[in-house]
């Protein structure tokens, strides 16, 4: 093949393009209007526009993608992962157009890509009539994954509403609203086997991966090989995966996923495409899976046996999201993005400094992978690399990743299961202690206080450079700045610098507008400081929000106001909801869609709905007023409104959204 179109976007498109360049193959990108300036468009040799922004108008339109390939003169189509990658009809359309399909045969996709059909093939029936005894259960999308169209149901009364919600989300993400119900297994290990088959009957099993650390049914940290598996169990997993592939005449890259609990492996599904976490397998086996996909699609035969594995690889997914706010996705400009790459460090990304992060697609910024001789070395190096990365812009999960990798359960490998974040998220995302909390606030709180001091001194230095001013014979009042919960006080000195008066015990070793060095107890710490005019200061690895001295009265809102926590689209309002209704704390009122996930907005307290500004299809910006719930209903102005589907045990603050269930235990993953 001389030219390949990648029917995808972002990181995976860039990943495939990289291999194509190494092979001397030309590349073609497709892009939505929202992606017109995206990195994958800039990196491709040719790009074809798909008019629109929503996935259903663009990347899920197989007819438009095939037309783009023909118009650009491509020979072949690589589907990436997500979107149409496991759509048998799309594969047939590609082949019917005379193009090469870099993926498994459509018949194999049909047999395995649908979870319901795959389970039928293996004699596993989904739950039909769910009773109380079956709880908890998991509602899952038959096609696609990545947490889309998945809901954990623990109360029978919620099943119907969750089926509707999951189906709507799956249809939006994958163009297929089919869902099914299966038993939910608590806190198992998510283990999978990487497969690669050719058209000559050879099937490789390229070891195992552990993908147990998940949020919202989507993997966060993955590694290869899966640590601590008994030899007999590992052999059984490899054998089962190979037999499943051969049973359907599988050709290309694929993955068979299992949930391991109580020493037993439960089949989840077969993913008939390349996985997001494929880099850890590539690093351990020293192969390029995309190059092998292309070779197999060209009809070449694999060697009889795969290469031997070496060492250990760990990958972390860097997301623009706030783990402390129910994983709320974030948007904005990625002002600076740089990951140290010394040694065996690999970065797969669809972003560079200056790129914008929008609302239409997955919030993953990058995958950072480290390969080392041992697991302990790989985990330690990955945490260090992430800690030193410059990620300036919206809130990310970077600090969570570092804390997770250094948590004893993860660092030792002895606490790997899908319940990791369910047990540890609160502690891992706890804010650093405020000044004056004593010595028990830990290293993190101390480091953040120093970062706040560095931010204040950099700002003071910049102000002094612009406006002059300095030391006076008559001592004036200390100046102060507050970042988050940290108040910093300082005064100018005779030599043109500054002296820190609070917190105590900090000496300014050096200060400029972009770099500050602070000495505490004889130890000097250096902080790179950057500000981009959005009220946020980045000092070292800390993202600090400057607190204004006075509150803008225009920013004040009425009590009970529900504000949009992120930009997005209102996709649903609770049935029959109207102004004057009585609502209860935690009752779902409306649903926003952002970054292909539905986010449920609930009542912050029991009261009366006194305003409703949301309507299906309405685009909202972050901070937009959606509704108001008043604690004191006007006399005669209320009517009872049953809180259908509202048996949630949480009360939101403001418009804090409830995303797809946040229990980290999960039974599958695919990223669209």
Secondary structure as GFF3:
##gff-version 3
##sequence-region A 1 672
A	DSSP	beta_strand	3	6	.	.	.	ID=ss1
A	DSSP	alpha_helix	10	23	.	.	.	ID=ss2
A	DSSP	beta_strand	26	32	.	.	.	ID=ss3
A	DSSP	three_ten_helix	33	35	.	.	.	ID=ss4
A	DSSP	alpha_helix	39	43	.	.	.	ID=ss5
A	DSSP	beta_strand	46	50	.	.	.	ID=ss6
A	DSSP	three_ten_helix	55	57	.	.	.	ID=ss7
A	DSSP	alpha_helix	62	72	.	.	.	ID=ss8
A	DSSP	beta_strand	76	78	.	.	.	ID=ss9
A	DSSP	alpha_helix	88	96	.	.	.	ID=ss10
A	DSSP	beta_strand	100	102	.	.	.	ID=ss11
A	DSSP	alpha_helix	106	112	.	.	.	ID=ss12
A	DSSP	alpha_helix	115	121	.	.	.	ID=ss13
A	DSSP	three_ten_helix	132	134	.	.	.	ID=ss14
A	DSSP	beta_strand	137	141	.	.	.	ID=ss15
A	DSSP	beta_strand	151	153	.	.	.	ID=ss16
A	DSSP	three_ten_helix	156	158	.	.	.	ID=ss17
A	DSSP	alpha_helix	159	174	.	.	.	ID=ss18
A	DSSP	beta_strand	179	183	.	.	.	ID=ss19
A	DSSP	beta_strand	189	197	.	.	.	ID=ss20
A	DSSP	beta_strand	203	215	.	.	.	ID=ss21
A	DSSP	beta_strand	218	224	.	.	.	ID=ss22
A	DSSP	alpha_helix	231	247	.	.	.	ID=ss23
A	DSSP	beta_strand	252	261	.	.	.	ID=ss24
A	DSSP	beta_strand	264	271	.	.	.	ID=ss25
A	DSSP	alpha_helix	278	285	.	.	.	ID=ss26
A	DSSP	alpha_helix	289	297	.	.	.	ID=ss27
A	DSSP	beta_strand	312	319	.	.	.	ID=ss28
A	DSSP	beta_strand	321	322	.	.	.	ID=ss29
A	DSSP	three_ten_helix	323	325	.	.	.	ID=ss30
A	DSSP	beta_strand	328	329	.	.	.	ID=ss31
A	DSSP	beta_strand	332	333	.	.	.	ID=ss32
A	DSSP	beta_strand	336	338	.	.	.	ID=ss33
A	DSSP	beta_strand	345	349	.	.	.	ID=ss34
A	DSSP	beta_strand	356	357	.	.	.	ID=ss35
A	DSSP	beta_strand	364	372	.	.	.	ID=ss36
A	DSSP	alpha_helix	375	388	.	.	.	ID=ss37
A	DSSP	beta_strand	390	392	.	.	.	ID=ss38
A	DSSP	alpha_helix	398	406	.	.	.	ID=ss39
A	DSSP	alpha_helix	408	412	.	.	.	ID=ss40
A	DSSP	alpha_helix	420	428	.	.	.	ID=ss41
A	DSSP	three_ten_helix	439	441	.	.	.	ID=ss42
A	DSSP	alpha_helix	442	467	.	.	.	ID=ss43
A	DSSP	beta_strand	479	483	.	.	.	ID=ss44
A	DSSP	beta_strand	486	492	.	.	.	ID=ss45
A	DSSP	beta_strand	498	502	.	.	.	ID=ss46
A	DSSP	beta_strand	507	511	.	.	.	ID=ss47
A	DSSP	beta_strand	515	520	.	.	.	ID=ss48
A	DSSP	beta_strand	523	531	.	.	.	ID=ss49
A	DSSP	beta_strand	536	539	.	.	.	ID=ss50
A	DSSP	beta_strand	542	545	.	.	.	ID=ss51
A	DSSP	three_ten_helix	553	555	.	.	.	ID=ss52
A	DSSP	beta_strand	561	563	.	.	.	ID=ss53
A	DSSP	beta_strand	568	573	.	.	.	ID=ss54
A	DSSP	beta_strand	581	583	.	.	.	ID=ss55
A	DSSP	beta_strand	588	594	.	.	.	ID=ss56
A	DSSP	beta_strand	597	602	.	.	.	ID=ss57
A	DSSP	beta_strand	607	612	.	.	.	ID=ss58
A	DSSP	beta_strand	619	620	.	.	.	ID=ss59
A	DSSP	beta_strand	625	630	.	.	.	ID=ss60
A	DSSP	beta_strand	639	640	.	.	.	ID=ss61
A	DSSP	beta_strand	657	658	.	.	.	ID=ss62
###
